[in-house]
Amino acid sequence: MQVTSSQSSAQPAQPQSTATTLNSDYETFLIMLTAQMNNQDPLNPVDSSDYAVQLATFSSVEQQVMTNDLLAAMQAQLGMMNLSQLAGWVGMDAQAMAPGYFDGNPIEIETYPDPLADHVDLVVIDHAGHEVYRQQIDPGQQSVEWDGIGNEGNELPHGLYSIRTDSYASGAFLGQHQADVYSRVTEARVGDTGIVLVLEGGTLVDSGSISALRQPDQGLS
């Protein structure tokens, strides 16, 4: 299981190191400024306003460097917060409208048949697009399990399967409705558009498409 991020974290000790350097540079600047004052031409002294400009310029640069360091530290802190948020997804069971991964254990399914249906079939499609299972279910039964058994009564190979319901009313076909399945989150990533989750079997889903989230041991009994 992995947690990844496209952002890099900064070292928290960096601002302190930069501050030490700035203090050293400021002391050097004052020594040089004092030397300049001591060695100026007494008949043509440097205007005091020039010294003020030099001090103001150095102070401005110093302030800008410290501001940049502060922003870098804040960015690093935000990066750590993002990683903490990602870690909360990994290992959870997420419900999404996505293919389910059969690994020998039953796949838990949330169905959404047409409310007018009096006959509903649960249909399972393999990765090649072939229908491998069809079974009538109660139109009012939303939560069901598929144990990986195909139409021939044999256990199907491990892999990804798409699951839907076909709805009928008085023999008339009303339509197909993709089902939600529960899948384990194996990886979480930070992308340009937000958090992307990797489910068992390699399916990628946006975190915004997750309709439910639970601990792994909270499935159907």
N, C-alpha and C positions, 0 to 999 in steps of 0.2 A: 504494500500500500504506500502511496506516495502523496506528498503535498508539494506542489511546485508553484513558483511565482516568477513572472517576467520582470519583477522589480529586484534590484540589488540593494542590500542593506549597507549603510555606512558604519564605520567604526565609531562608537560613542566617545572614544578618547581623543578623536581628532580635534574638536574645538579647543580642548585644554592645551594641546600641543601648539595649535595656531596662536592661542592667546599668549603663551610663553614666548613665541617668536616675535609677536607684535610688541610685547613689553621690551624685549631686547632691542628690536629695531627702533623703538621710540627713544630709548636711552641713547642709542648711537646717534639718532637724529639730533637730540639735544646737545650732545657733545660736539657734533659737527657745527651746529648753529652757534654754540658758544665760541668755538674756534673761529668761526667766520666773523663774529662780532669783535673778538680780540685782535684780529689781524686785518680789520678793515682800514682803509685810508682815513686817517683822522681829518684830513683836509676835505675829504669827499665821503662822508659816512653814508652807510646804507640807510635809506628812509625806514623808520620804525614800522610803517605800514607794510613794507615788503616782508618783514619778519612775521607780521600778523598773517599775511597771506600764506606764507610757508607753513606756519603752524596750523592754519585752518585746512590747507590742502592735505597735510599729513593726517590730521584728525579725521577728515572725510574719508580718506582711503582706509584708515584703520576701522572706522565704523562700518564701511561697506564690506570689508573682509569678515568682520564679526557677524554681520547680518547674514552673509552667505553661509557661514558655518552653522548659524542657528537654523537656517532653512534646511540645510543638509541633515542636521540632527532630527528635525521634525519629520523629514521625509523618511528617515530610517525608522523612526518610531511608528509611522503609519504603515511602513512595510511589515514590521513585526506584528501589528494589529491585523493586517490582511492575512498573514500566515497563520495566526491564531484562529481566525475565522475559517480558513480553509481546513484546518485540522479538525474542526467540529463536524465537518461533513464526512470525512473518511471513516469507513467502517459502519456507517448508518445504512438502514434500508430505506430507499427512496422510492416513492410511487410516481411513475411518469408514464406518459403515453409513448412508449418506446418498446422495441423488441425485448422479450425476456430471455434470459440465458438458462437453458436446462442443463444441469450438471448432475442429474440423478435424483435431485430433490424436487418436490412439487413446486410449481410456479404459482404464486398467489396473484389473483386477477381481480380487478374491479371493472365490471361491465357497465355499459351505458346504452342499453337497447332502446328502441323507439317506445315511448310511453303508450302508444296505441297498439302495440304488438300483443297478439295472443299466442304467438309461437316464436321462440328465439333459439337459434343455433349458435353454439360456441364453435368458432372456426380457428384452427391453428395452421399457419403457413410457414414452411421452412425457408431457409436463406435463398433457395433457388426459385422461390415463388410457387411451390407446389403445395396444394392442400393435403395435409397429412393427418388431420383429425377434424371430425365434425360430430357434435353431440348436442341434442336438444337439452336446454336448461329451462328452469322456471322463469317466466318473464319478469317476475318480481325479485328474483335472486340476483343481487348485485355482486356479492363477494363469492368467488368460486376458486377452486384449485384445479390445475391440470398436472397430472402425475407423469407426463412424458410418454404416455402410451398412445400409439398411432391407431389408425382405423383397422389395421390388421391384428391388433391386440399385442403387438410387440413394442418393447421399449425403443424409442427413437434415439439416434446418436446425440451426444452432447453438442450443444451449440445454441445459436440464436434463433428464436421463433417469434413471428408476429402473430398477434392474437386479436380477433375481432368478434363481433356478434352480427348475425344476419337476422333481421326482424321481419316478421310476416303478420298480416291481419286478414283472417278469413281466406288464407291461401295467397293473398296478394303480397308481393315483396315490397317492403317499406324502405329498405336501405341497409347499408353496412355502417357499423360504428366501431372505430378503433377502441380497444380496451387499454386500461392502465395496468401495469404490472409492477410488483415490488422487486427491486434489484439492489444488490449491495454496491455501495459507492467505494471504489477501489483507489480513486485518485481525484484530487481537486486542483484546478489550475486557475490562475488569474489571467484573463485575456483582455483584449482591448474593449470588449463589450460587457465585461463582468466575469463572474465566476462560472467556469465550465466544469462539469462533473463527468468523470469516466466511470461507467457502470460495468458490472461483470460482463465479460464478452467483448469489451472494447467500445460499447456504444457511448457516444458523446451527447450530453444534453445540457442545455442552459439551466442554471439553478432556478431561474424564474419559471421554468416549466414543471418544477416539482410540485405536486399537489398534496403530498403527505410525506412525513419523515418520522421514523421510529427507531427504537433500539432493535438490534438483530433478534433478540429473544422474545419479541412481542408479536409474533405472527399468529395465524389461526391455530387454534388447538385442535 
